[in-house]
Each structure stands twice: as structure tokens, then as C-alpha cells.
Amino acid sequence: MADINQTVEMPTSEDDFPEADIIIEDGAFDGFEGKTINITENVESQGDVQAGIEFIYHMREHIVDVTVATAYLLVVYAIYMWIKKKLS
């Protein structure tokens, strides 16, 4: 695992960024000075095959959703074909 540590420093005055269009009210970031953000990155990544297997495994939990969506798609396509036949 790789840890990324970053310290956030706030500008001291508006003169630090004279070209900025955004004006921040005084006290808007009170309590944020000197905070450290720790981001933990998982270096060990899974392969495409493992991700595909996990996707298929988790799709078993949604078999009803997939069935309803497929039936809806077929009904809409049948209506489209029927309208196309009536218009031509």
C-alpha cells in the first residue's frame, strides 16, 4: 500500500491570487488550517479477468432486474416495428 500525505495551506490574503474571480469570505475556512489529508491507494490491482468474474457473480443478485429490462426492451422494439410497418 502506498500512503499519500498532503498538507493543505490556505492563502493568507486576496493579494496571493489577484486574477481570481472567486471571492472567499473571511472565516469561510476556519478550522482547516494545518489539516493533513491521508489518501491510501491500493497498489495491488485486480486483473480484467477477475473483474469480469466478479461482475458476473454480482449480476446474479440482479437477475430479476435484468429480466424486466430485457422484457421492456423487447416490448418497445416490437411496438417500434409495428408502428414502422403501419406507416409504410
C-alpha positions in Angstrom: 0.0 0.0 0.0 1.2 3.5 -0.8 0.2 6.4 1.5 -0.1 9.9 0.2 0.2 12.7 2.7 -0.7 16.2 1.8 -0.8 19.3 3.9 -3.4 21.9 2.9 -2.3 25.5 3.3 -4.7 28.4 2.8 -3.7 31.7 1.2 -3.1 34.5 3.6 -4.7 37.3 1.7 -6.6 38.2 -1.5 -3.3 39.5 -3.0 -2.0 36.0 -3.3 -4.3 35.5 -6.4 -5.1 38.9 -7.9 -6.5 37.3 -11.1 -9.1 35.1 -9.3 -12.8 35.8 -9.9 -13.9 34.0 -6.8 -14.1 35.9 -3.6 -14.0 33.9 -0.4 -15.5 35.4 2.7 -13.2 35.8 5.8 -13.7 32.9 8.1 -15.1 30.5 5.5 -12.3 28.1 6.0 -11.8 28.5 9.7 -10.6 25.2 11.2 -9.0 23.9 8.0 -5.5 25.3 8.5 -2.8 22.7 9.0 -5.0 19.7 8.4 -3.4 16.7 6.8 -5.2 14.6 4.2 -4.3 10.9 4.1 -5.1 9.0 0.9 -4.5 5.3 0.9 -4.1 3.8 -2.5 -4.4 0.1 -3.2 -1.3 -0.7 -5.3 -2.4 -4.3 -5.8 -5.0 -4.1 -8.6 -7.1 -6.9 -9.9 -6.9 -8.1 -13.5 -9.6 -7.7 -16.1 -10.5 -11.4 -15.9 -11.0 -11.3 -12.1 -13.1 -8.1 -12.5 -15.2 -9.7 -15.2 -15.8 -12.8 -13.0 -16.8 -10.6 -10.1 -19.2 -8.6 -12.3 -20.9 -11.8 -13.5 -21.1 -13.1 -9.9 -22.7 -9.9 -8.7 -25.2 -9.8 -11.6 -26.7 -13.0 -10.2 -28.2 -10.8 -7.4 -29.9 -8.7 -10.1 -31.4 -11.4 -12.3 -34.9 -10.0 -11.9 -33.8 -6.5 -12.8 -32.1 -7.8 -16.0 -35.1 -9.9 -16.9 -37.5 -7.0 -16.6 -35.2 -4.7 -18.5 -34.9 -7.2 -21.3 -38.7 -7.8 -21.5 -39.2 -4.0 -21.6 -36.6 -3.7 -24.4 -38.3 -6.4 -26.5 -41.8 -4.8 -26.0 -40.6 -1.4 -27.0 -38.8 -2.8 -30.1 -42.0 -4.8 -31.0 -44.0 -1.5 -30.8 -41.4 0.3 -32.9 -41.6 -2.4 -35.6 -45.4 -2.4 -35.5 -45.5 1.4 -36.0 -42.9 1.2 -38.7 -45.0 -1.4 -40.5 -48.2 0.6 -40.2 -46.5 3.8 -41.6 -45.0 2.1 -44.6 
